[in-house]
Amino acid sequence: MHVLYVIQSKKDFTFYIGITLNMQNRLDAHNRGKVFSTKRKIPWELIYCEIYKSKTDAADREQKLKNHGAAWYRIKERIKNSILKPN
């Protein structure tokens, strides 16, 4: 199964959206600094995921969240109590 995921940096509270076949391994890679685009904002926490049978469906959803503000806004509204906030 293909997992679309949203992680959030505990360092500066920014988000990263991606897809993977193995969520635990991917989150570990983010937190070990193995992912170039996220290594400067370690540590990361998984805050949302969706599971798809089709890689194409997962990739289409990823692009919608990254490129269409309304789709990303609806996700953030749905998970508002899971999003990390500064103290």
PDB file of N, CA, C and O in Angstrom:
ATOM      1  N   MET A   1       0.835  -1.182   0.000  1.00  0.00           N
ATOM      2  CA  MET A   1       0.000   0.000   0.000  1.00  0.00           C
ATOM      3  C   MET A   1       0.884   1.251   0.000  1.00  0.00           C
ATOM      4  O   MET A   1       1.979   1.252   0.562  1.00  0.00           O
ATOM      5  N   HIS A   2       0.406   2.278  -0.617  1.00  0.00           N
ATOM      6  CA  HIS A   2       1.119   3.546  -0.722  1.00  0.00           C
ATOM      7  C   HIS A   2       0.535   4.519   0.291  1.00  0.00           C
ATOM      8  O   HIS A   2      -0.679   4.707   0.365  1.00  0.00           O
ATOM      9  N   VAL A   3       1.415   5.132   1.064  1.00  0.00           N
ATOM     10  CA  VAL A   3       0.984   6.027   2.129  1.00  0.00           C
ATOM     11  C   VAL A   3       1.333   7.462   1.755  1.00  0.00           C
ATOM     12  O   VAL A   3       2.494   7.790   1.511  1.00  0.00           O
ATOM     13  N   LEU A   4       0.317   8.305   1.716  1.00  0.00           N
ATOM     14  CA  LEU A   4       0.524   9.740   1.631  1.00  0.00           C
ATOM     15  C   LEU A   4       0.620  10.213   3.074  1.00  0.00           C
ATOM     16  O   LEU A   4      -0.234   9.879   3.896  1.00  0.00           O
ATOM     17  N   TYR A   5       1.647  10.984   3.386  1.00  0.00           N
ATOM     18  CA  TYR A   5       1.831  11.374   4.783  1.00  0.00           C
ATOM     19  C   TYR A   5       2.147  12.856   4.908  1.00  0.00           C
ATOM     20  O   TYR A   5       2.668  13.488   3.990  1.00  0.00           O
ATOM     21  N   VAL A   6       1.814  13.381   6.070  1.00  0.00           N
ATOM     22  CA  VAL A   6       2.179  14.751   6.442  1.00  0.00           C
ATOM     23  C   VAL A   6       2.944  14.649   7.746  1.00  0.00           C
ATOM     24  O   VAL A   6       2.460  14.086   8.727  1.00  0.00           O
ATOM     25  N   ILE A   7       4.148  15.204   7.740  1.00  0.00           N
ATOM     26  CA  ILE A   7       4.930  15.284   8.969  1.00  0.00           C
ATOM     27  C   ILE A   7       5.113  16.761   9.304  1.00  0.00           C
ATOM     28  O   ILE A   7       5.032  17.633   8.439  1.00  0.00           O
ATOM     29  N   GLN A   8       5.361  17.010  10.579  1.00  0.00           N
ATOM     30  CA  GLN A   8       5.573  18.385  11.021  1.00  0.00           C
ATOM     31  C   GLN A   8       6.842  18.449  11.844  1.00  0.00           C
ATOM     32  O   GLN A   8       7.108  17.584  12.678  1.00  0.00           O
ATOM     33  N   SER A   9       7.620  19.487  11.598  1.00  0.00           N
ATOM     34  CA  SER A   9       8.865  19.687  12.331  1.00  0.00           C
ATOM     35  C   SER A   9       8.565  20.182  13.735  1.00  0.00           C
ATOM     36  O   SER A   9       7.795  21.124  13.922  1.00  0.00           O
ATOM     37  N   LYS A  10       9.182  19.537  14.721  1.00  0.00           N
ATOM     38  CA  LYS A  10       9.071  20.016  16.095  1.00  0.00           C
ATOM     39  C   LYS A  10       9.996  21.208  16.329  1.00  0.00           C
ATOM     40  O   LYS A  10       9.900  21.891  17.348  1.00  0.00           O
ATOM     41  N   LYS A  11      10.884  21.446  15.381  1.00  0.00           N
ATOM     42  CA  LYS A  11      11.843  22.549  15.502  1.00  0.00           C
ATOM     43  C   LYS A  11      11.201  23.884  15.128  1.00  0.00           C
ATOM     44  O   LYS A  11      11.287  24.853  15.883  1.00  0.00           O
ATOM     45  N   ASP A  12      10.553  23.932  13.950  1.00  0.00           N
ATOM     46  CA  ASP A  12       9.979  25.209  13.510  1.00  0.00           C
ATOM     47  C   ASP A  12       8.518  25.098  13.061  1.00  0.00           C
ATOM     48  O   ASP A  12       7.951  26.057  12.538  1.00  0.00           O
ATOM     49  N   PHE A  13       7.912  23.921  13.268  1.00  0.00           N
ATOM     50  CA  PHE A  13       6.488  23.684  13.036  1.00  0.00           C
ATOM     51  C   PHE A  13       6.075  23.721  11.563  1.00  0.00           C
ATOM     52  O   PHE A  13       4.889  23.850  11.260  1.00  0.00           O
ATOM     53  N   THR A  14       7.043  23.610  10.644  1.00  0.00           N
ATOM     54  CA  THR A  14       6.715  23.544   9.227  1.00  0.00           C
ATOM     55  C   THR A  14       6.254  22.120   8.888  1.00  0.00           C
ATOM     56  O   THR A  14       6.437  21.188   9.672  1.00  0.00           O
ATOM     57  N   PHE A  15       5.653  21.979   7.702  1.00  0.00           N
ATOM     58  CA  PHE A  15       5.096  20.711   7.254  1.00  0.00           C
ATOM     59  C   PHE A  15       5.874  20.162   6.071  1.00  0.00           C
ATOM     60  O   PHE A  15       6.519  20.908   5.334  1.00  0.00           O
ATOM     61  N   TYR A  16       5.807  18.851   5.899  1.00  0.00           N
ATOM     62  CA  TYR A  16       6.357  18.177   4.725  1.00  0.00           C
ATOM     63  C   TYR A  16       5.340  17.133   4.308  1.00  0.00           C
ATOM     64  O   TYR A  16       4.837  16.384   5.145  1.00  0.00           O
ATOM     65  N   ILE A  17       5.034  17.077   3.019  1.00  0.00           N
ATOM     66  CA  ILE A  17       4.073  16.118   2.469  1.00  0.00           C
ATOM     67  C   ILE A  17       4.830  15.185   1.536  1.00  0.00           C
ATOM     68  O   ILE A  17       5.615  15.645   0.707  1.00  0.00           O
ATOM     69  N   GLY A  18       4.604  13.878   1.662  1.00  0.00           N
ATOM     70  CA  GLY A  18       5.270  12.915   0.799  1.00  0.00           C
ATOM     71  C   GLY A  18       4.471  11.632   0.676  1.00  0.00           C
ATOM     72  O   GLY A  18       3.406  11.487   1.276  1.00  0.00           O
ATOM     73  N   ILE A  19       5.002  10.694  -0.113  1.00  0.00           N
ATOM     74  CA  ILE A  19       4.404   9.365  -0.235  1.00  0.00           C
ATOM     75  C   ILE A  19       5.502   8.321  -0.047  1.00  0.00           C
ATOM     76  O   ILE A  19       6.670   8.561  -0.353  1.00  0.00           O
ATOM     77  N   THR A  20       5.098   7.158   0.461  1.00  0.00           N
ATOM     78  CA  THR A  20       6.053   6.091   0.724  1.00  0.00           C
ATOM     79  C   THR A  20       5.340   4.749   0.741  1.00  0.00           C
ATOM     80  O   THR A  20       4.114   4.686   0.828  1.00  0.00           O
ATOM     81  N   LEU A  21       6.116   3.681   0.659  1.00  0.00           N
ATOM     82  CA  LEU A  21       5.584   2.332   0.839  1.00  0.00           C
ATOM     83  C   LEU A  21       5.743   1.855   2.278  1.00  0.00           C
ATOM     84  O   LEU A  21       5.033   0.951   2.716  1.00  0.00           O
ATOM     85  N   ASN A  22       6.673   2.461   3.013  1.00  0.00           N
ATOM     86  CA  ASN A  22       6.927   2.032   4.392  1.00  0.00           C
ATOM     87  C   ASN A  22       7.033   3.277   5.277  1.00  0.00           C
ATOM     88  O   ASN A  22       8.070   3.939   5.321  1.00  0.00           O
ATOM     89  N   MET A  23       5.950   3.577   5.973  1.00  0.00           N
ATOM     90  CA  MET A  23       5.884   4.809   6.747  1.00  0.00           C
ATOM     91  C   MET A  23       6.926   4.858   7.854  1.00  0.00           C
ATOM     92  O   MET A  23       7.574   5.890   8.030  1.00  0.00           O
ATOM     93  N   GLN A  24       7.107   3.788   8.596  1.00  0.00           N
ATOM     94  CA  GLN A  24       8.057   3.805   9.710  1.00  0.00           C
ATOM     95  C   GLN A  24       9.484   4.042   9.218  1.00  0.00           C
ATOM     96  O   GLN A  24      10.214   4.852   9.790  1.00  0.00           O
ATOM     97  N   ASN A  25       9.879   3.337   8.160  1.00  0.00           N
ATOM     98  CA  ASN A  25      11.226   3.537   7.612  1.00  0.00           C
ATOM     99  C   ASN A  25      11.419   4.960   7.103  1.00  0.00           C
ATOM    100  O   ASN A  25      12.479   5.556   7.296  1.00  0.00           O
ATOM    101  N   ARG A  26      10.393   5.501   6.454  1.00  0.00           N
ATOM    102  CA  ARG A  26      10.499   6.851   5.904  1.00  0.00           C
ATOM    103  C   ARG A  26      10.602   7.895   7.017  1.00  0.00           C
ATOM    104  O   ARG A  26      11.414   8.816   6.928  1.00  0.00           O
ATOM    105  N   LEU A  27       9.785   7.755   8.063  1.00  0.00           N
ATOM    106  CA  LEU A  27       9.857   8.692   9.184  1.00  0.00           C
ATOM    107  C   LEU A  27      11.224   8.604   9.861  1.00  0.00           C
ATOM    108  O   LEU A  27      11.804   9.622  10.237  1.00  0.00           O
ATOM    109  N   ASP A  28      11.730   7.387  10.012  1.00  0.00           N
ATOM    110  CA  ASP A  28      13.078   7.209  10.576  1.00  0.00           C
ATOM    111  C   ASP A  28      14.127   7.909   9.711  1.00  0.00           C
ATOM    112  O   ASP A  28      15.039   8.548  10.235  1.00  0.00           O
ATOM    113  N   ALA A  29      13.998   7.790   8.387  1.00  0.00           N
ATOM    114  CA  ALA A  29      14.947   8.444   7.475  1.00  0.00           C
ATOM    115  C   ALA A  29      14.893   9.961   7.636  1.00  0.00           C
ATOM    116  O   ALA A  29      15.931  10.621   7.653  1.00  0.00           O
ATOM    117  N   HIS A  30      13.696  10.509   7.753  1.00  0.00           N
ATOM    118  CA  HIS A  30      13.562  11.955   7.973  1.00  0.00           C
ATOM    119  C   HIS A  30      14.272  12.357   9.270  1.00  0.00           C
ATOM    120  O   HIS A  30      14.997  13.351   9.301  1.00  0.00           O
ATOM    121  N   ASN A  31      14.064  11.593  10.321  1.00  0.00           N
ATOM    122  CA  ASN A  31      14.605  11.958  11.628  1.00  0.00           C
ATOM    123  C   ASN A  31      16.087  11.637  11.798  1.00  0.00           C
ATOM    124  O   ASN A  31      16.715  12.129  12.735  1.00  0.00           O
ATOM    125  N   ARG A  32      16.654  10.829  10.916  1.00  0.00           N
ATOM    126  CA  ARG A  32      18.101  10.564  10.942  1.00  0.00           C
ATOM    127  C   ARG A  32      18.865  11.500  10.009  1.00  0.00           C
ATOM    128  O   ARG A  32      20.087  11.401   9.897  1.00  0.00           O
ATOM    129  N   GLY A  33      18.149  12.414   9.336  1.00  0.00           N
ATOM    130  CA  GLY A  33      18.803  13.356   8.433  1.00  0.00           C
ATOM    131  C   GLY A  33      19.158  12.769   7.089  1.00  0.00           C
ATOM    132  O   GLY A  33      20.029  13.303   6.402  1.00  0.00           O
ATOM    133  N   LYS A  34      18.511  11.685   6.687  1.00  0.00           N
ATOM    134  CA  LYS A  34      18.803  11.020   5.415  1.00  0.00           C
ATOM    135  C   LYS A  34      18.032  11.621   4.240  1.00  0.00           C
ATOM    136  O   LYS A  34      18.278  11.256   3.090  1.00  0.00           O
ATOM    137  N   VAL A  35      17.108  12.533   4.515  1.00  0.00           N
ATOM    138  CA  VAL A  35      16.302  13.174   3.465  1.00  0.00           C
ATOM    139  C   VAL A  35      16.776  14.620   3.344  1.00  0.00           C
ATOM    140  O   VAL A  35      16.627  15.411   4.276  1.00  0.00           O
ATOM    141  N   PHE A  36      17.341  14.956   2.198  1.00  0.00           N
ATOM    142  CA  PHE A  36      17.967  16.267   2.001  1.00  0.00           C
ATOM    143  C   PHE A  36      17.028  17.414   2.358  1.00  0.00           C
ATOM    144  O   PHE A  36      17.430  18.354   3.043  1.00  0.00           O
ATOM    145  N   SER A  37      15.783  17.343   1.900  1.00  0.00           N
ATOM    146  CA  SER A  37      14.878  18.481   2.064  1.00  0.00           C
ATOM    147  C   SER A  37      14.359  18.660   3.489  1.00  0.00           C
ATOM    148  O   SER A  37      13.751  19.688   3.788  1.00  0.00           O
ATOM    149  N   THR A  38      14.581  17.689   4.375  1.00  0.00           N
ATOM    150  CA  THR A  38      14.063  17.814   5.740  1.00  0.00           C
ATOM    151  C   THR A  38      15.133  17.745   6.824  1.00  0.00           C
ATOM    152  O   THR A  38      14.819  17.900   8.004  1.00  0.00           O
ATOM    153  N   LYS A  39      16.374  17.518   6.454  1.00  0.00           N
ATOM    154  CA  LYS A  39      17.390  17.246   7.472  1.00  0.00           C
ATOM    155  C   LYS A  39      17.703  18.436   8.369  1.00  0.00           C
ATOM    156  O   LYS A  39      18.203  18.241   9.477  1.00  0.00           O
ATOM    157  N   ARG A  40      17.427  19.663   7.931  1.00  0.00           N
ATOM    158  CA  ARG A  40      17.721  20.831   8.752  1.00  0.00           C
ATOM    159  C   ARG A  40      16.631  21.142   9.771  1.00  0.00           C
ATOM    160  O   ARG A  40      16.783  22.057  10.580  1.00  0.00           O
ATOM    161  N   LYS A  41      15.535  20.389   9.740  1.00  0.00           N
ATOM    162  CA  LYS A  41      14.411  20.699  10.634  1.00  0.00           C
ATOM    163  C   LYS A  41      14.044  19.523  11.543  1.00  0.00           C
ATOM    164  O   LYS A  41      12.902  19.419  11.990  1.00  0.00           O
ATOM    165  N   ILE A  42      14.990  18.654  11.812  1.00  0.00           N
ATOM    166  CA  ILE A  42      14.782  17.506  12.703  1.00  0.00           C
ATOM    167  C   ILE A  42      14.486  18.029  14.109  1.00  0.00           C
ATOM    168  O   ILE A  42      15.083  19.029  14.506  1.00  0.00           O
ATOM    169  N   PRO A  43      13.619  17.421  14.859  1.00  0.00           N
ATOM    170  CA  PRO A  43      12.886  16.176  14.643  1.00  0.00           C
ATOM    171  C   PRO A  43      11.527  16.414  13.968  1.00  0.00           C
ATOM    172  O   PRO A  43      10.973  17.513  14.008  1.00  0.00           O
ATOM    173  N   TRP A  44      11.016  15.349  13.351  1.00  0.00           N
ATOM    174  CA  TRP A  44       9.733  15.357  12.658  1.00  0.00           C
ATOM    175  C   TRP A  44       8.758  14.423  13.355  1.00  0.00           C
ATOM    176  O   TRP A  44       9.150  13.418  13.948  1.00  0.00           O
ATOM    177  N   GLU A  45       7.488  14.773  13.273  1.00  0.00           N
ATOM    178  CA  GLU A  45       6.438  13.932  13.847  1.00  0.00           C
ATOM    179  C   GLU A  45       5.349  13.707  12.793  1.00  0.00           C
ATOM    180  O   GLU A  45       4.931  14.642  12.111  1.00  0.00           O
ATOM    181  N   LEU A  46       4.901  12.469  12.670  1.00  0.00           N
ATOM    182  CA  LEU A  46       3.805  12.145  11.764  1.00  0.00           C
ATOM    183  C   LEU A  46       2.515  12.713  12.350  1.00  0.00           C
ATOM    184  O   LEU A  46       2.180  12.439  13.502  1.00  0.00           O
ATOM    185  N   ILE A  47       1.787  13.513  11.550  1.00  0.00           N
ATOM    186  CA  ILE A  47       0.534  14.063  12.052  1.00  0.00           C
ATOM    187  C   ILE A  47      -0.678  13.654  11.225  1.00  0.00           C
ATOM    188  O   ILE A  47      -1.814  13.851  11.657  1.00  0.00           O
ATOM    189  N   TYR A  48      -0.449  13.073  10.013  1.00  0.00           N
ATOM    190  CA  TYR A  48      -1.590  12.694   9.171  1.00  0.00           C
ATOM    191  C   TYR A  48      -1.117  11.719   8.103  1.00  0.00           C
ATOM    192  O   TYR A  48       0.012  11.824   7.622  1.00  0.00           O
ATOM    193  N   CYS A  49      -1.972  10.772   7.730  1.00  0.00           N
ATOM    194  CA  CYS A  49      -1.666   9.897   6.594  1.00  0.00           C
ATOM    195  C   CYS A  49      -2.947   9.389   5.953  1.00  0.00           C
ATOM    196  O   CYS A  49      -3.998   9.317   6.589  1.00  0.00           O
ATOM    197  N   GLU A  50      -2.832   9.042   4.691  1.00  0.00           N
ATOM    198  CA  GLU A  50      -3.888   8.407   3.909  1.00  0.00           C
ATOM    199  C   GLU A  50      -3.251   7.222   3.200  1.00  0.00           C
ATOM    200  O   GLU A  50      -2.096   7.297   2.781  1.00  0.00           O
ATOM    201  N   ILE A  51      -3.993   6.128   3.061  1.00  0.00           N
ATOM    202  CA  ILE A  51      -3.455   4.918   2.441  1.00  0.00           C
ATOM    203  C   ILE A  51      -4.165   4.656   1.119  1.00  0.00           C
ATOM    204  O   ILE A  51      -5.391   4.724   1.034  1.00  0.00           O
ATOM    205  N   TYR A  52      -3.377   4.357   0.091  1.00  0.00           N
ATOM    206  CA  TYR A  52      -3.894   4.108  -1.251  1.00  0.00           C
ATOM    207  C   TYR A  52      -3.341   2.797  -1.790  1.00  0.00           C
ATOM    208  O   TYR A  52      -2.188   2.450  -1.534  1.00  0.00           O
ATOM    209  N   LYS A  53      -4.148   2.086  -2.522  1.00  0.00           N
ATOM    210  CA  LYS A  53      -3.698   0.874  -3.202  1.00  0.00           C
ATOM    211  C   LYS A  53      -2.846   1.249  -4.417  1.00  0.00           C
ATOM    212  O   LYS A  53      -1.862   0.579  -4.729  1.00  0.00           O
ATOM    213  N   SER A  54      -3.237   2.318  -5.088  1.00  0.00           N
ATOM    214  CA  SER A  54      -2.572   2.750  -6.310  1.00  0.00           C
ATOM    215  C   SER A  54      -1.537   3.845  -6.035  1.00  0.00           C
ATOM    216  O   SER A  54      -1.830   4.825  -5.350  1.00  0.00           O
ATOM    217  N   LYS A  55      -0.346   3.675  -6.563  1.00  0.00           N
ATOM    218  CA  LYS A  55       0.688   4.705  -6.441  1.00  0.00           C
ATOM    219  C   LYS A  55       0.257   5.976  -7.167  1.00  0.00           C
ATOM    220  O   LYS A  55       0.538   7.081  -6.704  1.00  0.00           O
ATOM    221  N   THR A  56      -0.422   5.823  -8.296  1.00  0.00           N
ATOM    222  CA  THR A  56      -0.900   6.977  -9.052  1.00  0.00           C
ATOM    223  C   THR A  56      -1.893   7.795  -8.240  1.00  0.00           C
ATOM    224  O   THR A  56      -1.828   9.024  -8.243  1.00  0.00           O
ATOM    225  N   ASP A  57      -2.808   7.132  -7.548  1.00  0.00           N
ATOM    226  CA  ASP A  57      -3.772   7.847  -6.711  1.00  0.00           C
ATOM    227  C   ASP A  57      -3.063   8.606  -5.592  1.00  0.00           C
ATOM    228  O   ASP A  57      -3.405   9.753  -5.303  1.00  0.00           O
ATOM    229  N   ALA A  58      -2.086   7.972  -4.969  1.00  0.00           N
ATOM    230  CA  ALA A  58      -1.335   8.625  -3.897  1.00  0.00           C
ATOM    231  C   ALA A  58      -0.574   9.831  -4.432  1.00  0.00           C
ATOM    232  O   ALA A  58      -0.560  10.887  -3.799  1.00  0.00           O
ATOM    233  N   ALA A  59       0.055   9.685  -5.585  1.00  0.00           N
ATOM    234  CA  ALA A  59       0.822  10.782  -6.180  1.00  0.00           C
ATOM    235  C   ALA A  59      -0.101  11.930  -6.597  1.00  0.00           C
ATOM    236  O   ALA A  59       0.251  13.098  -6.432  1.00  0.00           O
ATOM    237  N   ASP A  60      -1.269  11.605  -7.131  1.00  0.00           N
ATOM    238  CA  ASP A  60      -2.236  12.648  -7.500  1.00  0.00           C
ATOM    239  C   ASP A  60      -2.676  13.432  -6.268  1.00  0.00           C
ATOM    240  O   ASP A  60      -2.775  14.659  -6.305  1.00  0.00           O
ATOM    241  N   ARG A  61      -2.938  12.717  -5.183  1.00  0.00           N
ATOM    242  CA  ARG A  61      -3.358  13.377  -3.940  1.00  0.00           C
ATOM    243  C   ARG A  61      -2.225  14.243  -3.385  1.00  0.00           C
ATOM    244  O   ARG A  61      -2.466  15.353  -2.909  1.00  0.00           O
ATOM    245  N   GLU A  62      -1.007  13.743  -3.445  1.00  0.00           N
ATOM    246  CA  GLU A  62       0.139  14.521  -2.981  1.00  0.00           C
ATOM    247  C   GLU A  62       0.228  15.839  -3.745  1.00  0.00           C
ATOM    248  O   GLU A  62       0.413  16.895  -3.140  1.00  0.00           O
ATOM    249  N   GLN A  63       0.099  15.785  -5.057  1.00  0.00           N
ATOM    250  CA  GLN A  63       0.172  16.997  -5.870  1.00  0.00           C
ATOM    251  C   GLN A  63      -0.959  17.967  -5.559  1.00  0.00           C
ATOM    252  O   GLN A  63      -0.754  19.181  -5.550  1.00  0.00           O
ATOM    253  N   LYS A  64      -2.154  17.434  -5.302  1.00  0.00           N
ATOM    254  CA  LYS A  64      -3.275  18.312  -4.930  1.00  0.00           C
ATOM    255  C   LYS A  64      -2.968  19.053  -3.628  1.00  0.00           C
ATOM    256  O   LYS A  64      -3.197  20.258  -3.523  1.00  0.00           O
ATOM    257  N   LEU A  65      -2.450  18.326  -2.642  1.00  0.00           N
ATOM    258  CA  LEU A  65      -2.145  18.971  -1.364  1.00  0.00           C
ATOM    259  C   LEU A  65      -1.015  19.993  -1.494  1.00  0.00           C
ATOM    260  O   LEU A  65      -1.034  21.027  -0.826  1.00  0.00           O
ATOM    261  N   LYS A  66      -0.039  19.709  -2.345  1.00  0.00           N
ATOM    262  CA  LYS A  66       1.092  20.608  -2.497  1.00  0.00           C
ATOM    263  C   LYS A  66       0.769  21.826  -3.357  1.00  0.00           C
ATOM    264  O   LYS A  66       1.362  22.889  -3.170  1.00  0.00           O
ATOM    265  N   ASN A  67      -0.164  21.684  -4.295  1.00  0.00           N
ATOM    266  CA  ASN A  67      -0.396  22.745  -5.278  1.00  0.00           C
ATOM    267  C   ASN A  67      -1.739  23.447  -5.185  1.00  0.00           C
ATOM    268  O   ASN A  67      -1.951  24.456  -5.859  1.00  0.00           O
ATOM    269  N   HIS A  68      -2.644  22.944  -4.374  1.00  0.00           N
ATOM    270  CA  HIS A  68      -3.976  23.543  -4.273  1.00  0.00           C
ATOM    271  C   HIS A  68      -4.245  23.904  -2.816  1.00  0.00           C
ATOM    272  O   HIS A  68      -4.503  23.038  -1.981  1.00  0.00           O
ATOM    273  N   GLY A  69      -4.181  25.181  -2.537  1.00  0.00           N
ATOM    274  CA  GLY A  69      -4.331  25.655  -1.171  1.00  0.00           C
ATOM    275  C   GLY A  69      -5.607  25.205  -0.493  1.00  0.00           C
ATOM    276  O   GLY A  69      -5.607  24.948   0.711  1.00  0.00           O
ATOM    277  N   ALA A  70      -6.698  25.103  -1.241  1.00  0.00           N
ATOM    278  CA  ALA A  70      -7.974  24.718  -0.640  1.00  0.00           C
ATOM    279  C   ALA A  70      -7.924  23.286  -0.106  1.00  0.00           C
ATOM    280  O   ALA A  70      -8.480  23.007   0.956  1.00  0.00           O
ATOM    281  N   ALA A  71      -7.273  22.386  -0.821  1.00  0.00           N
ATOM    282  CA  ALA A  71      -7.173  20.987  -0.365  1.00  0.00           C
ATOM    283  C   ALA A  71      -6.332  20.919   0.913  1.00  0.00           C
ATOM    284  O   ALA A  71      -6.696  20.220   1.858  1.00  0.00           O
ATOM    285  N   TRP A  72      -5.228  21.631   0.945  1.00  0.00           N
ATOM    286  CA  TRP A  72      -4.356  21.647   2.127  1.00  0.00           C
ATOM    287  C   TRP A  72      -5.073  22.307   3.305  1.00  0.00           C
ATOM    288  O   TRP A  72      -4.946  21.846   4.439  1.00  0.00           O
ATOM    289  N   TYR A  73      -5.818  23.368   3.053  1.00  0.00           N
ATOM    290  CA  TYR A  73      -6.587  24.043   4.101  1.00  0.00           C
ATOM    291  C   TYR A  73      -7.595  23.087   4.735  1.00  0.00           C
ATOM    292  O   TYR A  73      -7.744  23.067   5.957  1.00  0.00           O
ATOM    293  N   ARG A  74      -8.296  22.286   3.907  1.00  0.00           N
ATOM    294  CA  ARG A  74      -9.290  21.333   4.435  1.00  0.00           C
ATOM    295  C   ARG A  74      -8.630  20.272   5.311  1.00  0.00           C
ATOM    296  O   ARG A  74      -9.191  19.881   6.334  1.00  0.00           O
ATOM    297  N   ILE A  75      -7.450  19.805   4.924  1.00  0.00           N
ATOM    298  CA  ILE A  75      -6.729  18.834   5.764  1.00  0.00           C
ATOM    299  C   ILE A  75      -6.375  19.481   7.099  1.00  0.00           C
ATOM    300  O   ILE A  75      -6.591  18.889   8.156  1.00  0.00           O
ATOM    301  N   LYS A  76      -5.834  20.690   7.052  1.00  0.00           N
ATOM    302  CA  LYS A  76      -5.441  21.361   8.294  1.00  0.00           C
ATOM    303  C   LYS A  76      -6.645  21.609   9.199  1.00  0.00           C
ATOM    304  O   LYS A  76      -6.517  21.525  10.420  1.00  0.00           O
ATOM    305  N   GLU A  77      -7.781  21.905   8.644  1.00  0.00           N
ATOM    306  CA  GLU A  77      -8.995  22.069   9.452  1.00  0.00           C
ATOM    307  C   GLU A  77      -9.411  20.740  10.081  1.00  0.00           C
ATOM    308  O   GLU A  77      -9.842  20.703  11.234  1.00  0.00           O
ATOM    309  N   ARG A  78      -9.281  19.644   9.318  1.00  0.00           N
ATOM    310  CA  ARG A  78      -9.671  18.322   9.800  1.00  0.00           C
ATOM    311  C   ARG A  78      -8.782  17.850  10.944  1.00  0.00           C
ATOM    312  O   ARG A  78      -9.249  17.145  11.839  1.00  0.00           O
ATOM    313  N   ILE A  79      -7.506  18.230  10.925  1.00  0.00           N
ATOM    314  CA  ILE A  79      -6.558  17.737  11.934  1.00  0.00           C
ATOM    315  C   ILE A  79      -6.077  18.855  12.856  1.00  0.00           C
ATOM    316  O   ILE A  79      -4.993  18.749  13.430  1.00  0.00           O
ATOM    317  N   LYS A  80      -6.846  19.905  13.007  1.00  0.00           N
ATOM    318  CA  LYS A  80      -6.400  21.084  13.757  1.00  0.00           C
ATOM    319  C   LYS A  80      -5.937  20.773  15.177  1.00  0.00           C
ATOM    320  O   LYS A  80      -5.079  21.481  15.702  1.00  0.00           O
ATOM    321  N   ASN A  81      -6.475  19.744  15.806  1.00  0.00           N
ATOM    322  CA  ASN A  81      -6.065  19.403  17.162  1.00  0.00           C
ATOM    323  C   ASN A  81      -4.817  18.515  17.200  1.00  0.00           C
ATOM    324  O   ASN A  81      -4.264  18.261  18.270  1.00  0.00           O
ATOM    325  N   SER A  82      -4.381  18.050  16.038  1.00  0.00           N
ATOM    326  CA  SER A  82      -3.163  17.223  15.949  1.00  0.00           C
ATOM    327  C   SER A  82      -1.943  18.024  15.537  1.00  0.00           C
ATOM    328  O   SER A  82      -0.813  17.559  15.690  1.00  0.00           O
ATOM    329  N   ILE A  83      -2.159  19.215  15.019  1.00  0.00           N
ATOM    330  CA  ILE A  83      -1.053  20.050  14.554  1.00  0.00           C
ATOM    331  C   ILE A  83      -0.308  20.607  15.773  1.00  0.00           C
ATOM    332  O   ILE A  83      -0.914  21.101  16.724  1.00  0.00           O
ATOM    333  N   LEU A  84       1.021  20.511  15.712  1.00  0.00           N
ATOM    334  CA  LEU A  84       1.869  21.042  16.790  1.00  0.00           C
ATOM    335  C   LEU A  84       1.861  22.560  16.733  1.00  0.00           C
ATOM    336  O   LEU A  84       1.867  23.156  15.656  1.00  0.00           O
ATOM    337  N   LYS A  85       1.847  23.170  17.898  1.00  0.00           N
ATOM    338  CA  LYS A  85       1.858  24.628  17.987  1.00  0.00           C
ATOM    339  C   LYS A  85       2.969  25.072  18.920  1.00  0.00           C
ATOM    340  O   LYS A  85       3.295  24.371  19.879  1.00  0.00           O
ATOM    341  N   PRO A  86       3.559  26.243  18.644  1.00  0.00           N
ATOM    342  CA  PRO A  86       4.591  26.751  19.570  1.00  0.00           C
ATOM    343  C   PRO A  86       4.015  26.967  20.954  1.00  0.00           C
ATOM    344  O   PRO A  86       2.835  27.288  21.101  1.00  0.00           O
ATOM    345  N   ASN A  87       4.843  26.793  21.963  1.00  0.00           N
ATOM    346  CA  ASN A  87       4.386  26.991  23.357  1.00  0.00           C
ATOM    347  C   ASN A  87       4.122  28.438  23.649  1.00  0.00           C
ATOM    348  O   ASN A  87       3.734  28.782  24.765  1.00  0.00           O
TER     349      ASN A  87
END
